[in-house]
Amino acid sequence: VTKTPQPLRQFSFVPSSNEGRFLVDSSAETAAMVQLVSEYAVDWDSRFADVEGEAFGAELEIPSRATKRGAVTRAYVRLDNQLETAARMVIVEAPLPPGAFVPTDALDALVAGGAIDLYEVLPTHVRFYVDAVPGKQERVFAYDFVPLVRGAFSLPPLRAYPYYSPEPVTEVDAGDITTR
């Protein structure tokens, strides 16, 4: 079988246990070479960063920005819907520091209590699915994480967007966290 040389192509993917991109090199010299590049630091130069005055907003509060390795750290997410109608199926991507462990029993309790409908724990964030945020109301919930890697880190932003449209409704700088 002879392969025709083709240029380097990039394919994005989000598997359940990792996040990154595939770079597939299909040149004649390396016909079967596949390189997985895992990404943590993402350049979030976004036009959605300034959401002041928007009808739908999100906030992230992490009261303790200096944590100890292995200590449970709590973060709070607030979704604020200023619209008259409900915001349907909102996805929230709440940040995690590198190598953090997320206890799922507290997330299961959020589902059981109706604060969220579903969640996914990913390497850089926890993705929450919220069926609806009623008009002129807010929804607040907390999630826990356990930092396992020492260092000072800039967290990815908190993002909230409608399920049926990938264009973010809001993107908020999550700031830094230090683990000792």
C-alpha positions in Angstrom: 0.0 0.0 0.0 1.4 3.4 -1.0 0.4 6.5 0.9 0.2 9.8 -0.8 2.1 12.5 1.2 -0.4 15.0 2.7 0.2 18.1 4.8 0.0 18.1 8.6 -3.6 18.2 9.7 -5.0 19.0 13.1 -8.1 17.4 14.7 -9.7 18.6 17.9 -11.2 16.2 20.4 -12.4 16.1 24.0 -12.3 12.6 25.3 -13.7 11.7 28.8 -10.4 11.4 30.5 -8.1 13.9 28.8 -8.2 17.1 26.8 -6.0 18.3 24.0 -5.6 17.9 20.3 -4.3 15.3 17.8 -1.7 16.3 15.3 -1.7 13.8 12.5 1.4 13.8 10.3 0.6 11.7 7.2 3.8 12.5 5.2 5.6 9.7 3.4 8.4 9.4 6.0 6.0 9.0 8.9 2.9 7.6 7.5 1.5 6.4 10.8 2.8 9.0 13.3 0.3 10.4 15.7 1.2 12.9 18.3 -1.0 13.7 21.3 -0.4 17.2 22.7 -2.1 17.6 26.1 -2.9 21.3 26.8 -3.4 22.9 30.2 -2.4 26.5 29.6 -4.7 28.1 27.1 -4.5 31.6 25.9 -7.9 33.0 26.8 -7.8 36.2 24.8 -11.6 36.4 24.5 -14.0 39.0 23.3 -16.4 37.6 25.9 -14.2 38.6 28.9 -16.1 41.9 29.5 -19.7 41.0 30.4 -20.6 44.1 32.4 -24.2 45.0 31.7 -25.0 41.7 30.1 -28.4 40.0 30.8 -26.7 36.7 31.9 -23.6 36.6 34.0 -21.5 34.2 36.1 -19.1 34.7 39.0 -16.5 32.5 40.6 -15.4 32.8 44.2 -12.6 30.8 45.7 -12.2 32.2 49.3 -8.8 30.6 49.9 -6.4 31.4 47.2 -3.4 29.9 49.2 -4.0 26.3 49.9 -2.2 23.3 51.3 -1.4 20.3 49.1 -4.1 17.6 49.9 -6.5 20.1 51.6 -10.1 20.4 50.4 -10.7 23.7 48.7 -14.2 25.0 48.1 -15.2 27.2 45.1 -18.6 28.9 44.6 -20.3 29.5 41.2 -23.1 32.0 40.8 -25.2 32.2 37.7 -27.3 35.3 37.3 -30.1 35.5 34.8 -31.4 39.1 34.4 -33.7 38.0 31.5 -37.5 37.7 31.9 -37.4 34.2 30.5 -35.4 31.2 31.7 -32.0 30.5 30.4 -32.3 26.9 29.1 -29.6 24.2 29.4 -26.6 26.2 30.5 -23.1 24.7 30.6 -20.7 25.9 33.2 -17.0 25.1 32.9 -15.5 25.7 36.4 -11.7 25.8 36.6 -9.4 23.4 38.4 -5.7 23.8 39.2 -3.3 21.3 37.5 -3.5 17.8 39.0 -6.4 18.5 41.3 -8.6 15.7 42.6 -12.4 16.3 42.7 -14.5 14.4 45.2 -17.5 13.3 43.3 -19.7 12.6 46.4 -20.3 16.3 46.8 -21.1 16.6 43.0 -23.5 13.7 43.3 -25.2 15.6 46.1 -25.6 18.7 43.9 -27.4 16.5 41.3 -29.6 14.8 44.0 -30.5 18.3 45.4 -31.4 19.7 42.0 -28.7 22.4 41.9 -27.2 20.9 38.8 -28.4 18.2 36.4 -25.2 16.5 35.3 -21.4 17.0 35.7 -18.2 15.9 34.1 -14.8 16.1 35.7 -12.1 17.0 33.2 -8.3 17.7 33.7 -8.7 21.5 33.7 -12.3 22.0 34.8 -15.5 20.6 36.0 -18.3 20.9 33.4 -21.7 21.4 35.0 -25.0 21.1 33.1 -27.8 23.2 34.4 -31.2 22.6 32.9 -32.5 26.1 33.5 -31.9 29.3 35.4 -35.3 30.9 35.8 -35.8 34.5 34.6 -34.7 37.3 37.1 -33.1 34.7 39.4 -29.7 33.4 40.2 -28.4 29.9 40.9 -25.5 29.4 43.4 -23.6 26.1 44.0 -20.3 25.0 45.3 -17.8 22.4 44.3 -14.7 21.1 46.1 -11.3 20.2 44.8 -8.1 18.9 46.4 -4.9 20.4 45.0 -2.2 17.7 44.6 0.6 19.7 42.9 2.6 22.4 44.6 3.1 25.7 42.9 1.4 29.0 41.8 -1.0 28.6 39.0 -3.2 30.8 36.8 -6.6 29.1 36.6 -8.5 28.8 33.3 -11.5 31.1 33.2 -15.0 30.3 34.4 -17.2 29.9 31.3 -20.9 29.7 31.0 -22.7 29.2 27.7 -25.9 27.8 26.3 -25.8 24.1 25.4 -27.2 24.7 21.9 -24.7 27.4 21.0 -21.0 27.1 21.7 -20.6 30.9 21.8 -20.0 31.8 25.4 -22.5 33.9 27.3 -19.9 34.9 29.8 -16.2 34.2 30.5 -14.7 35.3 33.8 -11.1 35.4 34.8 -10.7 32.8 37.6 -7.4 34.3 38.9 -4.5 32.5 40.5 -4.1 29.9 43.2 -1.1 28.8 45.2 -0.6 25.3 46.6 2.1 24.7 49.3 
